[in-house]
Amino acid sequence: MALEKRLHWSAPRLVSGLRTLSGVADYRPPYRDINFVLDHLVDMDELCQLETYKHTDPETVKGVLEEYGRFVADQVGPLNRPGDEQGSVHDPSTNTVTTPAGFRDAYEQYVSAGWGAVPFPAEHGGGSFPWVMAMAMQEVITSANMAFSMAPLLTQGAIEMLLEHGSEEQKEVYVRRMVTGEWSGTMNLTEPQAGSDVGAVRTRAVKQDDGTYRVTGTKIFITFGEHDMAANIVHLVLARTPDAPPGTKGISCFVVPKFLVNDDGSLGDRNDVRCVSIEHKMGIKASPTCVMSYGEDGGAIGYLIGEENQGMRYMFTMMNNARLSVGLEGLAIA
Ligand SMILES: Cc1cc2nc3c(=O)[nH]c(=O)nc-3n(C[C@H](O)[C@H](O)[C@H](O)COP(=O)(O)OP(=O)(O)OC[C@H]3O[C@@H](n4cnc5c(N)ncnc54)[C@H](O)[C@@H]3O)c2cc1C
């Protein structure tokens, strides 16, 4: 009897262990832990009393999380291992990046369900749910497939930055379609000589008579700088105007879209920005870490965010969002 019991207990564990070893480990969201945090540490009840969140309640939040968990477990998790084996591939003849099989379809489903919109204000097409809910969702997708999760991660930071510091026109043109996920966002800080020392940024931005800027320079390590999942990529780029003071006090921030946007909101000409290579990494190989070249044909068209020389301050909004998310990656992977 005792042996029978032990076998009964250990057989599923053995199967699960063998599945893990053979690489077909299923991801199941840890709802018990998540709900414990939401109930006892966050106090969702009280949070949902706040004016902004009065439209929801803890049960709805948990229901949405479960639905999201099902999507992630069924559609995104199974792409983790094959995605890492296949990796994203850069084609130097066209400067395009193709993500692994299945990524495009899963992203399309992510967009059509509106998962990326959850924490953003309703007036910009968002769900106006608490950020803590978006963080729980982020834990789930990162545990299941960290490489995939990095596209929405950068997009959400770019949205927050534009909502905080962008002009009304910039919000109108870019934010709504980034909230849906149709367009993705990137953060362009790092250059070959400017890693931790961001003040050493050399990318140049020269003002034109029409108020736009021409951006030239090289950025490295740009997560999802080029890919085939979104119709447009909105690059937020740190650059220096010709008379800018040295160091971080002389950095401005620009919106440089992959495709320019026509007055009616449709996509226009290809901007002068391309991905010239991607890093060969030890892991998260499906997330393309790109070397981006701006202005090889005379200058990429960029639009100033806020005021000149204030770019570092603005970019901290995105960097802090990314820092929170990268911290969460540690938890999710653990
Ligand atoms: C997978 C991946 C994705 C990334 N995605 C993006 C992205 O989307 N956008 C983007 O802009 N960047 C991105 N980065 C770049 C990342 O932000 C940089 O790697 C980071 O800023 C550090 O720069 P670095 O790699 O040049 O290292 P370095 O600055 O050369 O630092 C190397 C080491 O020296 C230490 N160090 C540096 N300066 C000092 C000092 N003064 N005193 C003491 N120690 C010091 C650092 O702590 C570090 O341990 C990404 C990097 C990776 C690996």
PDBQT file of the ligand as one rigid body, heavy atoms in Angstrom, charges set to zero:
ROOT
HETATM    1  C1  LIG A 401      20.312  41.790 -24.000  1.00  0.00    +0.000 C 
HETATM    2  C2  LIG A 401      20.559  43.263 -23.939  1.00  0.00    +0.000 A 
HETATM    3  C3  LIG A 401      19.569  44.137 -24.358  1.00  0.00    +0.000 A 
HETATM    4  C4  LIG A 401      19.790  45.506 -24.320  1.00  0.00    +0.000 A 
HETATM    5  N1  LIG A 401      18.810  46.349 -24.779  1.00  0.00    +0.000 NA
HETATM    6  C5  LIG A 401      19.063  47.670 -24.849  1.00  0.00    +0.000 A 
HETATM    7  C6  LIG A 401      18.121  48.558 -25.445  1.00  0.00    +0.000 A 
HETATM    8  O1  LIG A 401      17.006  48.163 -25.836  1.00  0.00    +0.000 OA
HETATM    9  N2  LIG A 401      18.437  49.866 -25.574  1.00  0.00    +0.000 N 
HETATM   10  C7  LIG A 401      19.650  50.358 -25.144  1.00  0.00    +0.000 A 
HETATM   11  O2  LIG A 401      19.869  51.554 -25.294  1.00  0.00    +0.000 OA
HETATM   12  N3  LIG A 401      20.578  49.540 -24.572  1.00  0.00    +0.000 NA
HETATM   13  C8  LIG A 401      20.305  48.227 -24.418  1.00  0.00    +0.000 A 
HETATM   14  N4  LIG A 401      21.239  47.392 -23.855  1.00  0.00    +0.000 N 
HETATM   15  C9  LIG A 401      22.501  47.947 -23.430  1.00  0.00    +0.000 C 
HETATM   16  C10 LIG A 401      22.657  48.062 -21.932  1.00  0.00    +0.000 C 
HETATM   17  O3  LIG A 401      21.865  49.111 -21.465  1.00  0.00    +0.000 OA
HETATM   18  C11 LIG A 401      24.163  48.275 -21.714  1.00  0.00    +0.000 C 
HETATM   19  O4  LIG A 401      24.740  47.011 -21.886  1.00  0.00    +0.000 OA
HETATM   20  C12 LIG A 401      24.464  48.878 -20.393  1.00  0.00    +0.000 C 
HETATM   21  O5  LIG A 401      24.103  50.233 -20.427  1.00  0.00    +0.000 OA
HETATM   22  C13 LIG A 401      25.954  48.745 -20.029  1.00  0.00    +0.000 C 
HETATM   23  O6  LIG A 401      26.762  49.200 -21.051  1.00  0.00    +0.000 OA
HETATM   24  P1  LIG A 401      27.970  48.318 -21.632  1.00  0.00    +0.000 P 
HETATM   25  O7  LIG A 401      27.433  46.977 -22.018  1.00  0.00    +0.000 OA
HETATM   26  O8  LIG A 401      28.695  49.118 -22.664  1.00  0.00    +0.000 OA
HETATM   27  O9  LIG A 401      28.937  48.063 -20.388  1.00  0.00    +0.000 OA
HETATM   28  P2  LIG A 401      30.006  49.050 -19.788  1.00  0.00    +0.000 P 
HETATM   29  O10 LIG A 401      29.468  50.415 -19.607  1.00  0.00    +0.000 OA
HETATM   30  O11 LIG A 401      31.288  48.913 -20.597  1.00  0.00    +0.000 OA
HETATM   31  O12 LIG A 401      30.229  48.394 -18.377  1.00  0.00    +0.000 OA
HETATM   32  C14 LIG A 401      30.940  47.159 -18.214  1.00  0.00    +0.000 C 
HETATM   33  C15 LIG A 401      31.153  46.928 -16.740  1.00  0.00    +0.000 C 
HETATM   34  O13 LIG A 401      31.919  48.016 -16.156  1.00  0.00    +0.000 OA
HETATM   35  C16 LIG A 401      31.207  48.601 -15.079  1.00  0.00    +0.000 C 
HETATM   36  N5  LIG A 401      31.405  50.062 -15.096  1.00  0.00    +0.000 N 
HETATM   37  C17 LIG A 401      31.117  50.900 -16.122  1.00  0.00    +0.000 A 
HETATM   38  N6  LIG A 401      31.456  52.162 -15.784  1.00  0.00    +0.000 NA
HETATM   39  C18 LIG A 401      31.946  52.116 -14.529  1.00  0.00    +0.000 A 
HETATM   40  C19 LIG A 401      32.476  53.116 -13.639  1.00  0.00    +0.000 A 
HETATM   41  N7  LIG A 401      32.532  54.391 -13.974  1.00  0.00    +0.000 N 
HETATM   42  N8  LIG A 401      32.889  52.696 -12.422  1.00  0.00    +0.000 NA
HETATM   43  C20 LIG A 401      32.837  51.396 -12.062  1.00  0.00    +0.000 A 
HETATM   44  N9  LIG A 401      32.370  50.408 -12.871  1.00  0.00    +0.000 NA
HETATM   45  C21 LIG A 401      31.922  50.774 -14.097  1.00  0.00    +0.000 A 
HETATM   46  C22 LIG A 401      29.731  48.243 -15.296  1.00  0.00    +0.000 C 
HETATM   47  O14 LIG A 401      29.004  48.202 -14.081  1.00  0.00    +0.000 OA
HETATM   48  C23 LIG A 401      29.843  46.862 -15.931  1.00  0.00    +0.000 C 
HETATM   49  O15 LIG A 401      29.970  45.859 -14.946  1.00  0.00    +0.000 OA
HETATM   50  C24 LIG A 401      21.032  46.013 -23.842  1.00  0.00    +0.000 A 
HETATM   51  C25 LIG A 401      22.040  45.134 -23.403  1.00  0.00    +0.000 A 
HETATM   52  C26 LIG A 401      21.793  43.778 -23.438  1.00  0.00    +0.000 A 
HETATM   53  C27 LIG A 401      22.891  42.866 -22.956  1.00  0.00    +0.000 C 
ENDROOT
TORSDOF 0
